[in-house]
Amino acid sequence: MGKVILAEHAGFCAGVKRAVDLAELHLKSGRVIVDGSLIHNDDVMKSLIEKGLQVWDGKPVAEGVKVLVKSHGAPLETIEKMRGKQTELIDATCPHVQRIYRIAEQAAQENAFLIIYGESDHPEIKGIVSRASEKVAVTKNSAEVLEILLRDEKKYVVSQTTSNFLEWVKFTEEIKKICSNINIFNTICPATTIRQRASVDLARQVDIMLIVGGYNSSNTRRLHELCNQAGVRAYHIANAADIDRKWFPENDVVVGVTAGASTPDWVIKEVIVQMEKNLEKDAMVTEEATENTEAVETEESVSESAEEVTNEADAVVEEVEEEVTEEKQEEAAQPSNMEEILNDDVATIKRNSIVTGKVVKVNDDEVLVDIGYKSEGIIKLRELTNDTSLTPTDIVSEGDEIEVFVVRVSDDNGNPVLSRKRAQAINAWNKVREAFENKEIVSGKVLEAVKGGLLVNIYGMRAFLPASLVDRSYVPDLNVFVGQEISAKIIEIDRHKRRVVLSRQVVLEEEYKQNQEKTWNKLEVDQVLDGIVQRITKFGVFVDIGSVDGLVHISELSWGRVEHPSEVINEGEEVQVKVLGVDRENERVSLSIRQVLPDPWTKVDVNYKAGDVKEGKVVRTVSFGVFVELEPGIEGLVHISQLAWQHVEKAEDVVKPGDIVSVKVLSVNKDEKRISLSVKETTERPPRKEKSSKQSRTVEHTEASSVTLGDMFGDLLSKAKKKS
């Protein structure tokens, strides 16, 4: 009976799930309208429409109807046209798309050219273009933007979030060759890359792949393309109803299932249940149960690739073994050579044996070798090497000691016929077998990247390293390993099929575990270590400090205010961190980047003095004033009375978060970490308006803080006296 395996990362991404959740939430309290399909999945859209979701028809939206912006975002003009003046906006734009919006707006502000890698008709791209200036180009071909790349002006490059990572890398490499001074931002959604890696890894372990998702979903189509490229039969289906039983003729087939970012869990579950039912029925029809074998990716697809990489040296071994029996029979039938028996000074040699000899002469097409026999042995060029571009002088020199294989004891002239390449092939197989049995680590040079993996030269012969066993994680471009020396373990050998399969992943895993143990043993609180940012989340970042990942909480990233970690740090960035806590039992490490950096308050009395005028950013408004960030980690308070010369009811009437304002330093308290600021003191005081004497007197008393009861209640007292 076969089995069904679900990819580790499949289905809804965070952005799409958020959009669907927002739609369902707001549909409970009113009407919601969206521009086009909220999600590229007909089943989900049908369900939402049944709940009341409406698709915008281009006409003005009625008052009270909520406008929902989908996760792909939307052009500014579309949002304005839909929203009108009295309509509530629900913005479900993915944070990764919003990041591209900010880059596009920055490029426009700096008058830079924006190059977008993607599909011009995709909704996400239309939204980005609407936020850019006229200096924008959308393409997937570097040749189309050649003229732009050659311009002497600032250029930014971003990608559609659902792009194929491997193709994006190729594109950026091409443009960097043309233009070195260019700002490239990898804006592909990390979830997209992770989903693609998981799908390809699974595709290499199964017989058939099912990719579940809407037919108009670009990220689902890319998953289908990648699985096809992995060499497995792959089928794109929208739901369980699209499954065709004809795709599964074998009853012991292993089926992998993955899904695009717009596919909900319940659709994936239906596909898996349907497939399990199909396989169960097929198994019942079969009379004999087939044995399940372990799939290490070294069976069918790997075997085909491995068999393609055989060379003449490997074939030699099999030829030699086949010839041994025949040769023994021939030698038994021939009369013994009395001259050899009587001559004690002459070495005895046997056919199919390996002996050591000394090169005595190198000709254009052959080499003469002294092996201690009565005559010198001959190695023809074809028996020296498989490389036809080399000559004997390129390979050996007179005086070299080499191992040779005895092909024949004597030719027509009495000279032994020898082979160097056969000796190397046999020695190589012996070393391979020994390394395999002893589970030794072998080293070799990567010759080339082929379908499904790499060819590696070990002991003078070619071995196959499957793509999924090259590294601990998915490698998008195997060509980066060509020409490198790598270490690996032999996980499979088959002399008759001339196959040697390697795993570099096994070696890396062992090294990783060893490094992990070393790191745990030396970890201490207050240590300062170097690390590399591995992953960014909304609550912080994970940093590799030596095969151990520690968490830097968002509050420990900077002395300043941080809304999202991606504002201050990038994946792959090298950082210094301080160890705050170590929990070996639960394998958790708490880290801080902030505490490695100098505290800005230590020099606050030097950098800020009463009377100084500075610029700052409004970060928060409260009932009694606003807080202004002067630099990361340094905030001061502008009391509401210091916002303007006129009376201010609410701080929001004067400033709002994000505004850049000029402020005057009123006082600095280093110990309590407080700075008092004033906005009004940086502006000219407006002239006083002329008022009546009574009003003037009242104002003067107020300013002098000497208001009397008579001033406040004089009129009332006079009236009371008259009445009495």
C-alpha positions in Angstrom: 0.0 0.0 0.0 1.2 3.5 -0.9 1.3 6.5 1.4 0.7 10.2 1.3 3.1 12.8 2.7 2.3 16.5 3.3 5.1 19.0 2.8 6.3 20.6 6.0 5.3 24.1 4.9 2.1 24.2 2.8 -1.1 26.3 2.5 -2.1 29.7 3.8 0.6 32.2 4.4 0.2 34.7 7.2 -0.8 37.6 4.9 -3.5 35.7 3.1 -4.9 34.2 6.4 -5.0 37.7 7.9 -7.0 39.0 4.9 -9.5 36.1 5.1 -9.9 36.5 8.9 -10.5 40.3 8.6 -13.1 39.7 5.9 -15.0 37.1 8.0 -14.7 39.4 11.1 -16.2 42.5 9.4 -18.8 40.5 7.5 -20.4 39.8 10.9 -21.2 43.5 11.5 -21.9 44.8 8.0 -21.3 44.8 4.3 -17.8 44.5 2.9 -16.6 45.0 -0.6 -13.3 44.0 -2.2 -11.6 44.9 -5.5 -11.5 41.5 -7.4 -10.8 38.1 -5.7 -9.6 38.5 -2.2 -7.8 35.2 -2.5 -6.8 33.1 -5.6 -9.0 30.2 -4.5 -12.4 29.6 -5.9 -13.6 27.5 -3.0 -12.7 30.2 -0.4 -14.1 33.0 -2.5 -17.4 31.1 -2.9 -17.6 30.6 0.9 -16.9 34.3 1.5 -19.4 35.5 -1.1 -22.1 33.3 0.6 -21.3 35.1 3.8 -21.9 38.5 2.2 -18.6 39.6 0.7 -19.1 41.7 -2.5 -16.8 42.2 -5.4 -16.5 45.8 -6.5 -18.1 46.6 -9.9 -16.3 49.9 -10.4 -19.2 52.0 -9.2 -19.0 54.4 -6.2 -19.4 52.5 -2.9 -22.4 53.3 -0.8 -21.9 55.0 2.6 -21.5 52.5 5.4 -20.0 49.8 3.2 -16.5 48.8 4.3 -13.8 48.6 1.7 -11.3 45.7 2.1 -7.8 46.0 0.5 -6.6 42.4 -0.2 -3.2 41.1 0.9 -1.6 41.8 -2.6 -2.5 45.5 -2.0 -4.1 47.8 -4.6 -3.2 50.9 -6.6 -3.7 54.2 -4.8 -6.2 55.4 -7.4 -8.3 52.3 -7.0 -8.4 52.7 -3.2 -9.4 56.3 -3.5 -12.1 55.6 -6.1 -13.6 52.8 -4.0 -13.3 54.4 -0.6 -14.9 57.8 -1.3 -15.3 60.1 1.7 -17.6 58.3 4.2 -16.3 54.7 3.8 -14.3 52.7 6.3 -11.1 51.2 5.0 -9.9 47.8 6.1 -6.2 47.5 4.9 -5.2 43.8 4.7 -2.1 44.5 2.6 0.7 42.1 3.5 3.6 43.6 5.5 6.1 42.4 2.9 4.2 44.2 0.2 4.0 47.3 2.4 7.8 47.2 2.7 8.1 47.4 -1.1 5.7 50.4 -1.0 8.1 52.2 1.4 11.0 51.4 -0.9 9.1 52.7 -3.9 8.1 55.9 -2.1 11.7 56.4 -1.0 13.0 55.9 -4.6 10.4 58.6 -5.7 11.6 61.0 -3.0 15.2 60.5 -4.0 14.4 60.8 -7.8 15.9 57.3 -8.2 14.9 54.7 -10.9 12.9 51.8 -9.5 13.3 48.4 -11.3 10.6 45.8 -10.3 11.3 42.1 -11.0 7.8 40.6 -11.6 4.8 40.4 -13.8 3.4 43.8 -14.8 -0.3 42.6 -14.8 -0.1 41.2 -11.3 -2.2 43.1 -8.7 0.7 43.5 -6.4 2.9 45.1 -9.1 0.1 47.5 -10.0 0.0 48.7 -6.4 3.8 49.2 -6.2 3.8 51.1 -9.5 1.1 53.5 -8.3 3.4 54.5 -5.4 6.5 55.0 -7.5 7.5 58.0 -9.7 7.5 57.9 -13.4 11.0 56.4 -13.2 9.8 52.8 -12.9 10.2 49.6 -15.0 8.7 46.2 -14.5 10.6 43.2 -16.1 12.0 39.8 -15.7 14.7 40.3 -18.4 17.8 42.2 -17.6 18.3 43.1 -21.3 15.0 45.1 -21.2 16.5 47.5 -18.6 20.0 47.7 -20.1 19.7 51.3 -21.0 18.4 52.2 -17.5 21.3 50.2 -15.9 23.8 52.2 -17.9 22.5 55.6 -16.7 24.5 57.6 -14.2 21.7 57.9 -11.6 20.6 56.2 -8.4 18.7 52.9 -9.0 16.7 50.6 -6.7 15.7 47.0 -7.5 12.9 45.1 -5.8 11.0 41.8 -6.5 7.5 40.7 -6.5 7.0 38.9 -3.2 5.9 35.6 -4.9 8.9 35.4 -7.4 11.0 32.3 -7.9 14.0 32.8 -5.7 16.4 31.0 -8.1 15.3 33.1 -11.1 15.6 36.3 -9.0 19.2 35.4 -8.0 20.1 34.9 -11.7 18.4 38.2 -12.6 20.3 40.2 -9.9 23.6 38.5 -10.8 23.1 39.6 -14.4 22.4 43.3 -13.6 25.3 43.5 -11.1 27.6 42.6 -13.9 26.3 45.6 -15.9 25.9 48.0 -13.0 27.9 47.8 -9.8 26.4 50.9 -8.1 22.9 49.7 -7.5 20.6 49.1 -4.5 19.1 45.6 -4.5 16.4 44.6 -2.0 15.4 41.0 -1.7 11.7 41.5 -1.2 10.6 37.9 -1.9 8.4 36.8 1.0 10.4 34.4 3.2 7.3 32.2 3.5 7.3 31.8 -0.3 11.0 30.7 -0.3 10.4 28.3 2.6 7.3 26.8 0.9 9.3 26.3 -2.3 12.2 24.6 -0.5 9.9 22.2 1.4 8.0 21.3 -1.8 11.2 20.6 -3.8 12.7 18.6 -0.9 9.5 16.5 -0.7 9.4 16.1 -4.5 12.8 14.4 -4.5 11.5 11.8 -2.1 8.2 10.7 -3.7 6.9 9.3 -6.9 4.2 11.8 -7.6 3.5 15.4 -6.4 0.1 17.0 -6.1 0.2 20.8 -5.9 -3.1 22.2 -4.5 -4.2 25.7 -5.3 -6.2 28.0 -7.6 -5.3 27.8 -11.2 -4.9 31.6 -11.3 -2.5 31.6 -8.3 1.0 32.6 -9.4 2.8 31.1 -6.3 1.0 27.8 -6.8 2.0 27.7 -10.5 5.6 28.3 -9.4 5.5 25.4 -7.0 4.3 23.2 -9.9 7.2 24.4 -12.1 9.8 23.7 -9.3 8.4 20.2 -8.6 8.5 19.4 -12.3 12.1 20.6 -12.5 12.9 18.2 -9.6 12.2 15.3 -12.0 9.0 14.0 -10.4 5.5 13.7 -12.0 3.7 16.8 -10.7 0.0 17.7 -11.1 -1.6 21.0 -10.3 -5.1 20.6 -8.9 -7.6 23.1 -7.4 -9.2 20.6 -5.0 -9.9 16.9 -4.3 -12.4 16.7 -7.2 -9.5 17.3 -9.7 -7.6 14.1 -8.7 -7.5 11.6 -11.6 -7.1 7.9 -10.6 -5.2 7.3 -13.9 -2.2 9.2 -12.4 -1.6 6.4 -9.9 -1.3 3.0 -11.8 1.0 1.5 -9.0 -0.6 0.6 -5.7 2.6 1.2 -3.7 3.1 4.7 -5.0 4.4 7.5 -2.6 2.5 10.7 -3.1 3.6 14.1 -1.9 1.2 17.0 -1.3 2.0 20.7 -1.2 -0.2 23.8 -1.5 0.0 27.4 -2.5 -0.4 30.4 -0.2 -4.1 30.8 -1.1 -5.1 27.2 -0.2 -6.9 26.7 3.2 -6.3 23.8 5.5 -9.7 22.2 4.8 -9.0 21.9 1.0 -5.6 20.3 1.7 -7.2 17.9 4.2 -9.8 16.8 1.6 -7.1 16.1 -1.0 -5.1 13.9 1.5 -8.2 12.0 2.7 -9.2 11.4 -1.0 -5.8 10.2 -1.9 -5.6 7.8 1.1 -8.9 6.3 0.1 -7.7 5.8 -3.5 -4.5 4.1 -2.3 -6.4 2.0 0.2 -8.7 0.7 -2.6 -5.8 0.0 -4.9 -4.1 -2.0 -2.2 -7.2 -4.2 -1.6 -7.3 -5.1 -5.3 -3.7 -6.2 -5.2 -3.3 -9.9 -4.3 0.2 -9.7 -2.9 1.3 -6.8 -0.6 4.4 -5.1 -1.7 7.3 -4.5 0.7 7.9 -0.9 1.7 11.5 0.2 1.3 13.2 3.2 2.9 13.4 6.1 0.5 16.6 8.1 1.1 16.5 9.7 -2.3 19.0 7.2 -3.6 16.6 4.7 -5.3 14.9 5.6 -8.6 15.5 9.2 -9.5 19.0 9.2 -7.9 19.9 5.8 -9.5 19.1 7.2 -12.9 21.2 10.2 -12.3 24.0 8.2 -10.8 24.1 5.7 -13.6 24.5 8.6 -16.1 27.7 9.7 -14.5 29.7 6.5 -15.0 33.1 6.6 -16.7 35.5 4.3 -18.4 37.6 3.7 -15.3 34.5 2.3 -13.4 33.7 0.0 -16.4 37.3 -1.3 -16.3 36.8 -3.0 -12.9 33.9 -5.0 -14.2 35.8 -6.0 -17.4 38.8 -7.1 -15.3 36.6 -9.4 -13.1 35.0 -11.0 -16.2 38.4 -11.7 -17.7 40.0 -13.3 -14.6 38.2 -16.7 -15.0 39.0 -16.9 -18.8 42.6 -15.9 -18.2 43.1 -18.6 -15.5 41.8 -21.2 -18.0 44.2 -19.9 -20.7 47.2 -20.0 -18.4 46.4 -23.5 -17.3 46.3 -24.6 -20.9 49.7 -23.0 -21.9 53.0 -24.7 -21.3 55.2 -23.2 -18.5 58.0 -20.8 -19.5 61.1 -22.6 -18.3 63.3 -19.5 -18.7 61.1 -17.6 -16.2 61.2 -20.5 -13.7 65.0 -20.9 -13.9 65.8 -17.2 -13.6 65.7 -16.3 -9.9 66.5 -12.6 -10.5 63.5 -12.0 -12.7 60.2 -11.1 -10.8 57.2 -13.3 -11.4 54.1 -11.4 -12.6 50.6 -12.5 -13.1 47.8 -11.2 -15.3 45.2 -9.1 -13.6 47.6 -8.2 -10.7 48.7 -4.7 -9.6 52.5 -4.1 -9.4 54.7 -1.1 -8.8 57.1 0.0 -11.5 59.5 2.8 -12.5 59.0 4.9 -15.6 62.1 4.6 -17.8 61.0 6.2 -21.0 58.1 8.5 -22.2 57.3 8.4 -25.9 54.5 10.3 -27.8 52.0 7.4 -27.6 53.3 5.1 -24.9 55.3 4.8 -21.7 57.9 2.1 -20.8 57.9 0.9 -17.2 60.4 -1.3 -15.4 58.4 -3.7 -13.2 61.4 -6.0 -12.5 60.5 -8.4 -15.2 62.8 -9.7 -17.9 61.6 -6.9 -20.3 60.0 -3.5 -19.8 56.3 -3.2 -19.7 54.4 -1.0 -22.1 51.5 1.4 -21.3 49.7 2.7 -24.4 48.2 6.2 -24.2 44.6 4.9 -24.0 45.6 2.9 -20.9 47.2 6.0 -19.2 44.1 8.2 -18.9 40.6 8.8 -20.1 41.4 12.4 -21.0 42.1 12.4 -24.7 43.5 15.9 -24.6 46.5 14.9 -22.6 49.8 13.4 -23.9 52.0 10.9 -21.9 54.4 13.8 -20.9 51.5 15.6 -19.3 50.9 12.6 -17.0 54.2 11.0 -16.1 57.9 11.7 -16.2 61.0 9.5 -16.3 61.9 8.3 -12.8 58.3 8.3 -11.5 57.1 5.3 -9.5 53.6 4.3 -10.5 51.2 1.4 -9.9 50.1 -0.5 -13.0 47.7 -3.2 -13.8 49.0 -6.3 -15.8 46.8 -6.7 -18.8 48.9 -9.4 -20.4 52.1 -11.0 -19.2 53.7 -10.8 -22.7 52.8 -9.4 -26.1 54.3 -10.7 -29.4 57.6 -9.1 -28.6 57.8 -10.5 -25.0 56.8 -7.2 -23.3 54.2 -7.1 -20.5 51.1 -5.0 -21.5 50.2 -2.7 -18.6 47.5 -0.2 -17.7 47.7 2.7 -15.3 44.1 3.8 -15.4 42.9 0.2 -14.6 45.1 0.2 -11.5 43.7 3.5 -10.5 40.1 2.3 -11.0 40.6 -0.8 -8.9 42.4 1.1 -6.1 39.7 3.7 -6.2 36.9 1.0 -5.7 38.9 -0.6 -2.9 39.2 2.8 -1.2 35.5 3.5 -1.8 34.5 0.2 -0.3 36.8 0.6 2.7 35.5 4.2 3.3 31.9 3.0 3.0 32.3 0.1 5.4 34.2 2.2 8.0 31.8 5.2 7.5 34.8 7.4 6.8 34.6 11.0 5.6 36.0 11.4 2.1 37.1 14.5 0.2 36.6 15.3 -3.4 36.3 18.1 -6.0 33.0 19.0 -7.5 33.2 18.5 -11.3 29.8 19.8 -12.4 26.2 20.3 -11.6 23.9 17.8 -13.3 20.2 17.0 -13.2 19.3 16.3 -9.6 22.7 16.9 -8.0 26.5 17.1 -8.3 29.3 15.0 -9.8 32.2 14.7 -7.4 35.7 13.3 -8.1 36.8 11.0 -5.2 39.8 8.8 -5.5 40.0 9.5 -9.2 36.4 8.3 -9.9 33.1 10.1 -10.2 30.4 9.9 -7.5 26.9 11.3 -7.4 25.8 13.8 -4.7 22.0 14.3 -4.7 20.8 17.9 -4.5 18.8 17.2 -1.2 21.9 15.9 0.5 24.2 18.7 -0.5 23.4 20.9 2.5 21.4 21.0 5.7 18.8 23.1 3.9 17.6 23.7 0.3 20.3 25.0 -2.1 18.7 27.0 -4.9 21.7 27.0 -7.2 24.1 24.0 -7.2 26.5 25.7 -9.6 28.1 27.6 -6.7 29.8 24.3 -5.6 31.4 23.6 -8.9 35.2 23.6 -8.5 35.0 23.4 -4.7 36.6 20.8 -2.5 34.0 19.2 -0.3 33.8 16.6 2.5 31.1 13.9 2.4 30.2 10.3 3.4 29.5 7.4 1.0 26.0 6.2 1.7 25.6 3.7 -1.1 27.8 1.8 -3.5 26.9 -0.7 -6.3 29.9 -2.0 -8.2 27.8 -3.8 -10.8 25.7 -0.7 -11.5 28.9 1.4 -11.3 27.2 3.8 -8.8 28.6 5.7 -5.8 26.2 8.0 -3.9 27.5 10.6 -1.4 25.9 12.7 1.3 27.5 16.0 2.4 24.4 16.6 4.6 25.4 13.8 7.0 28.9 15.4 7.6 27.4 18.9 8.1 24.8 17.5 10.6 27.6 15.8 12.6 29.6 19.0 12.6 26.6 21.0 13.6 25.8 18.8 16.6 29.5 18.9 17.7 29.5 22.7 17.4 26.2 22.8 19.3 27.6 20.8 22.2 30.7 23.0 22.3 28.5 26.2 22.3 26.2 24.9 25.1 29.2 24.0 27.3 30.8 27.4 27.1 27.6 29.6 27.2 27.5 32.0 30.2 25.3 34.9 31.1 26.9 38.4 30.2 29.0 36.8 27.5 29.4 39.0 24.3 29.4 36.8 21.2 29.4 37.2 17.4 26.4 35.8 15.6 24.5 35.8 12.3 20.8 36.7 12.0 19.0 33.6 10.8 15.3 34.5 11.0 13.1 37.6 11.6 9.7 37.4 13.3 7.4 40.2 14.5 8.5 39.7 18.1 12.3 39.6 17.5 15.1 37.8 15.7 16.9 34.5 16.0 20.7 34.7 15.9 23.0 31.8 15.3 25.8 31.9 17.9 27.6 28.7 16.9 25.0 26.1 15.8 22.7 27.4 18.6 19.9 29.9 17.8 19.2 32.5 20.5 16.3 35.0 20.6 16.8 38.7 20.6 13.4 40.1 21.7 12.3 43.2 19.8 12.8 45.3 23.0 16.5 44.3 23.0 17.2 45.2 19.4 17.9 48.9 19.9 17.9 51.7 22.4 15.3 53.4 20.2 11.7 52.5 19.6 11.3 49.6 17.1 7.9 48.8 15.5 9.1 45.7 13.5 12.6 44.1 13.6 13.0 44.4 9.8 13.3 48.2 10.4 16.7 47.8 12.0 18.1 44.4 11.0 18.3 42.0 8.0 18.6 38.2 7.6 22.2 37.2 7.1 23.5 40.2 9.0 26.5 39.7 11.3 25.9 41.1 14.8 27.3 41.2 18.3 25.1 40.0 21.1 25.1 39.8 24.9 23.8 36.6 26.6 21.0 37.5 29.0 19.8 34.0 29.9 20.6 30.3 29.2 18.0 27.5 29.6 19.9 24.3 28.6 17.0 22.0 29.5 14.6 23.7 27.1 17.4 24.7 24.7 16.6 28.5 24.9 19.0 31.4 24.9 18.0 35.0 25.5 20.2 37.6 23.8 20.5 41.3 23.5 21.9 43.5 20.8 21.0 46.7 22.5 23.1 46.1 25.6 26.3 45.7 23.4 25.7 49.2 22.1 26.5 52.3 24.2 23.7 53.7 26.2 22.9 57.1 24.6 21.9 58.5 28.1 25.5 58.3 29.3 26.4 61.4 27.1 23.0 63.1 27.3 24.3 66.0 29.4 27.1 66.6 26.8 24.9 66.3 23.7 21.9 68.2 25.1 22.0 71.4 27.1 19.2 73.8 28.2 18.7 76.3 25.4 19.8 74.0 22.6 17.4 73.7 19.6 17.2 70.2 18.1 15.1 68.3 15.6 13.1 65.2 16.6 10.3 62.9 15.6 7.0 62.7 17.4 6.6 59.1 18.5 3.6 59.3 20.9 0.9 61.6 22.0 -0.7 61.6 25.5 -3.3 63.7 27.3 -0.6 66.0 28.8 1.7 66.4 25.8 3.8 64.5 23.3 7.0 62.5 23.4 9.7 63.4 20.8 12.6 61.1 19.8 15.8 63.1 19.5 17.9 60.0 18.6 17.4 56.3 19.1 16.9 55.7 22.8 16.6 59.4 23.7 13.1 60.8 24.1 11.9 64.1 25.6 8.5 65.4 26.8 6.9 68.4 25.3 4.2 69.4 27.8 0.9 70.4 26.2 1.5 73.9 27.4 4.7 74.0 25.4 3.2 73.0 22.1 2.0 76.4 21.0 1.6 80.0 22.2 -2.2 79.6 22.0 -4.2 77.4 24.3 -4.2 73.7 23.1 -7.0 71.3 24.0 -5.5 68.1 22.6 -2.0 67.5 21.4 -3.3 65.8 18.3 -4.6 69.2 17.2 -1.1 70.5 16.8 1.1 67.4 16.0 0.7 63.7 15.2 3.1 60.7 15.4 5.6 60.7 12.7 5.9 64.5 12.4 9.4 66.0 12.5 9.5 69.0 14.8 12.0 71.6 16.0 12.2 71.7 19.8 14.1 73.7 22.4 15.7 71.9 25.4 14.3 73.4 28.6 16.0 71.0 31.1 18.0 67.7 31.2 17.9 65.3 34.2 20.5 62.6 33.4 19.8 60.5 36.5 16.1 60.2 36.0 16.5 60.1 32.2 14.2 63.0 31.6 14.4 65.8 29.1 11.9 68.7 29.0 11.3 70.2 25.6 9.3 73.0 24.0 8.0 73.5 20.5 6.6 77.0 21.0 9.9 78.3 22.2 11.3 77.6 18.7 8.7 79.9 17.1 8.2 83.6 17.4 5.6 84.7 19.9 2.6 86.3 18.2 1.7 89.9 19.1 -1.0 90.4 21.7 -4.4 91.5 20.7 -5.7 94.8 22.1 -8.4 94.2 24.7 -10.7 96.2 27.0 -9.3 97.6 30.2 -11.3 95.1 32.1 -10.0 92.2 30.0 -6.5 93.6 30.2 -6.6 93.8 33.9 -7.9 90.2 34.2 -5.1 89.0 31.9 -2.5 90.9 33.9 -3.7 89.5 37.2 -3.6 86.0 35.7 -0.1 86.5 34.5 1.0 87.9 37.8 -0.8 85.1 39.7 -2.5 87.7 41.9 -6.2 87.2 41.2 -8.5 88.4 44.0 -12.0 87.3 45.1 -13.2 90.8 44.3 -11.9 90.5 40.7 -13.6 87.1 40.3 -16.9 87.8 42.1 -17.2 91.7 42.1 -20.4 91.9 40.1 -22.2 89.3 42.1 -21.3 91.1 45.4 -22.6 94.5 44.1 -25.9 92.9 43.0 -26.2 91.2 46.4 -25.7 94.6 48.2 -28.4 96.3 46.1 -30.9 93.6 46.9 -30.2 93.8 50.6 
